[in-house]
């Protein structure tokens, strides 16, 4: 279509402010939906303060909020709590607002759940193109948070607050950044995870190193290319079975000391 002057009509480009406004609306909607899913997941799976190994984390948080607590025997949990900034980070809400430490732990737990779902959304963005697939992954994770991981006695996400509650989503954020080739952002997320849980941060750093040594070619590897690796993968289950098998009682004769006769 041409104008009277003979020049083609050009559609005016979308202004920068309109694009920024649209991106802001999308981000607000995404955060609101993540908050709603977080609230529903907490209502479904529950919150159990101080259960399991949180019995070691909770006293450290309470002593960080009030140093007068636990005047004796605090080395049992402070040796573990002093390795990271996690207890002081949780107690900071109590210092700033005066809320009871129990409420501070609950708020940090809710924030950790939100951060976990957010990191899952970012990680799903590196695996799926469609927006529905990303939200399906987030919803599936939120529904299965209390399901044990296959082959372990650990559930996907604890229903109580520990250092893993915050370090896990931080490491997942780093993994998503590694996959998106945003190395600086990944290192920043790993640094935050290291300050909270050094061991978990090492796992994320190992994943980043494996990606760094990955070949740049994205061509699929055929059976012929993977043939040198196949024997090792075939032998691995046999070795694992031998290592993980329970100890057997000795079949030969052995001496037994009967203390009841002494």
SULLINTA-V585074 format. One record per residue. N is the residue number from 1. RES is the residue in three letters. SS is DSSP state (A for helix, B for strand, O for the rest). PHI is phi in degrees with one decimal (none if undefined). Layout:
N;RES;SS;PHI
N;RES;SS;PHI
//
This chain:
1;UNK;O;none
2;UNK;B;-121.6
3;UNK;O;-85.7
4;UNK;O;-64.4
5;UNK;O;-82.1
6;UNK;O;91.5
7;UNK;O;-87.5
8;UNK;B;-71.1
9;UNK;O;-75.4
10;UNK;O;-109.6
11;UNK;O;-71.1
12;UNK;O;-62.4
13;UNK;O;-66.5
14;UNK;O;-66.6
15;UNK;O;-70.3
16;UNK;A;-65.7
17;UNK;A;-65.9
18;UNK;A;-68.0
19;UNK;A;-66.7
20;UNK;A;-65.1
21;UNK;A;-66.8
22;UNK;A;-65.0
23;UNK;A;-65.2
24;UNK;A;-66.2
25;UNK;A;-64.1
26;UNK;A;-64.2
27;UNK;A;-68.0
28;UNK;A;-64.0
29;UNK;A;-63.4
30;UNK;A;-65.9
31;UNK;A;-64.9
32;UNK;A;-63.3
33;UNK;A;-68.1
34;UNK;A;-65.0
35;UNK;A;-64.5
36;UNK;A;-65.1
37;UNK;A;-65.0
38;UNK;A;-62.1
39;UNK;A;-62.5
40;UNK;A;-65.1
41;UNK;A;-64.7
42;UNK;A;-68.2
43;UNK;A;-66.2
44;UNK;A;-79.9
45;UNK;A;-87.3
46;UNK;O;85.1
47;UNK;O;-135.0
48;UNK;O;-126.5
49;UNK;O;-71.2
50;UNK;O;81.7
51;UNK;O;-86.5
52;UNK;O;53.2
53;UNK;O;-76.9
54;UNK;A;-66.5
55;UNK;A;-65.2
56;UNK;A;-91.3
57;UNK;A;-74.5
58;UNK;A;-61.7
59;UNK;A;-62.6
60;UNK;A;-63.9
61;UNK;A;-67.3
62;UNK;A;-65.3
63;UNK;A;-70.8
64;UNK;A;-66.1
65;UNK;A;-76.3
66;UNK;O;-139.0
67;UNK;O;-61.9
68;UNK;O;-75.2
69;UNK;O;-76.3
70;UNK;O;52.5
71;UNK;O;-69.5
72;UNK;O;-127.8
73;UNK;O;74.4
74;UNK;O;-72.2
75;UNK;A;-65.9
76;UNK;A;-63.1
77;UNK;A;-113.3
78;UNK;A;-73.4
79;UNK;A;-61.7
80;UNK;A;-81.0
81;UNK;A;-72.0
82;UNK;O;-77.4
83;UNK;O;-84.6
84;UNK;O;-148.0
85;UNK;O;-90.7
86;UNK;A;-59.3
87;UNK;A;-60.4
88;UNK;A;-68.4
89;UNK;A;-65.7
90;UNK;A;-69.1
91;UNK;A;-72.2
92;UNK;A;-63.9
93;UNK;A;-64.7
94;UNK;A;-64.9
95;UNK;A;-63.0
96;UNK;A;-82.9
97;UNK;A;-109.9
98;UNK;O;78.8
99;UNK;O;-68.0
100;UNK;O;-59.7
101;UNK;A;-63.7
102;UNK;A;-64.8
103;UNK;A;-70.0
104;UNK;A;-61.7
105;UNK;A;-66.4
106;UNK;A;-65.8
107;UNK;A;-65.0
108;UNK;A;-67.6
109;UNK;A;-64.8
110;UNK;A;-63.3
111;UNK;A;-64.8
112;UNK;A;-65.1
113;UNK;A;-65.1
114;UNK;A;-62.2
115;UNK;A;-65.7
116;UNK;A;-65.4
117;UNK;A;-68.6
118;UNK;A;-64.7
119;UNK;A;-64.5
120;UNK;A;-64.6
121;UNK;A;-64.0
122;UNK;A;-67.1
123;UNK;A;-69.0
124;UNK;A;-65.6
125;UNK;A;-65.6
126;UNK;O;-86.9
127;UNK;O;-111.1
128;UNK;O;-128.3
129;UNK;O;-89.6
130;UNK;O;-77.5
131;UNK;A;-68.8
132;UNK;A;-65.1
133;UNK;A;-65.2
134;UNK;A;-65.0
135;UNK;A;-71.0
136;UNK;A;-64.4
137;UNK;A;-64.3
138;UNK;A;-64.7
139;UNK;A;-64.3
140;UNK;A;-64.0
141;UNK;A;-63.9
142;UNK;A;-62.5
143;UNK;A;-79.0
144;UNK;O;-113.0
145;UNK;O;-62.3
146;UNK;O;-95.9
147;UNK;O;-88.6
148;UNK;B;-65.8
149;UNK;O;-71.5
150;UNK;O;-59.0
151;UNK;O;81.7
152;UNK;O;-132.5
153;UNK;O;-103.2
154;UNK;O;-105.9
155;UNK;B;-87.7
156;UNK;O;-61.3
157;UNK;O;-141.3
158;UNK;O;-66.9
159;UNK;O;-89.6
160;UNK;O;-146.0
161;UNK;O;-90.4
162;UNK;O;-137.9
163;UNK;A;-65.0
164;UNK;A;-66.1
165;UNK;A;-60.4
166;UNK;A;-95.5
167;UNK;A;-71.5
168;UNK;A;-61.3
169;UNK;A;-65.1
170;UNK;A;-66.0
171;UNK;A;-67.8
172;UNK;A;-63.5
173;UNK;A;-61.4
174;UNK;A;-63.3
175;UNK;A;-62.6
176;UNK;A;-62.0
177;UNK;A;-69.5
178;UNK;A;-61.2
179;UNK;A;-67.4
180;UNK;O;-87.3
181;UNK;O;63.2
182;UNK;O;-106.8
183;UNK;A;-68.2
184;UNK;A;-63.7
185;UNK;A;-64.3
186;UNK;A;-63.0
187;UNK;A;-65.7
188;UNK;A;-66.6
189;UNK;A;-63.6
190;UNK;A;-66.5
191;UNK;A;-63.6
192;UNK;A;-63.0
193;UNK;A;-65.5
194;UNK;A;-65.4
195;UNK;A;-68.6
196;UNK;A;-98.0
197;UNK;O;-148.3
198;UNK;A;-57.8
199;UNK;A;-65.9
200;UNK;A;-63.9
201;UNK;A;-65.3
202;UNK;A;-64.7
203;UNK;A;-63.4
204;UNK;A;-65.4
205;UNK;A;-65.4
206;UNK;A;-63.7
207;UNK;A;-64.6
208;UNK;A;-63.8
209;UNK;A;-67.3
210;UNK;A;-63.9
211;UNK;A;-68.0
212;UNK;A;-65.9
213;UNK;O;-91.1
214;UNK;O;-71.5
215;UNK;O;-62.8
216;UNK;O;-70.8
217;UNK;O;-69.4
218;UNK;O;-103.9
219;UNK;O;-69.6
220;UNK;O;-66.4
221;UNK;O;-88.5
222;UNK;O;-80.9
223;UNK;A;-66.0
224;UNK;A;-65.1
225;UNK;A;-72.2
226;UNK;A;-92.8
227;UNK;A;-58.8
228;UNK;A;-64.0
229;UNK;A;-92.7
230;UNK;A;-60.2
231;UNK;A;-57.9
232;UNK;A;-65.0
233;UNK;A;-71.6
234;UNK;A;-75.4
235;UNK;A;-80.8
236;UNK;A;-57.5
237;UNK;A;-61.5
238;UNK;A;-66.9
239;UNK;A;-63.7
240;UNK;A;-64.4
241;UNK;A;-66.2
242;UNK;A;-69.5
243;UNK;A;-72.2
244;UNK;A;-86.9
245;UNK;O;-69.3
246;UNK;O;-67.0
247;UNK;O;-66.7
248;UNK;O;-101.4
249;UNK;O;-71.4
250;UNK;O;-65.4
251;UNK;O;-87.9
252;UNK;O;-81.7
253;UNK;O;-80.0
254;UNK;O;-148.2
255;UNK;O;-86.4
256;UNK;O;-126.9
257;UNK;O;-93.3
258;UNK;O;-96.0
259;UNK;A;-73.2
260;UNK;A;-71.2
261;UNK;A;-86.3
262;UNK;O;-84.1
//
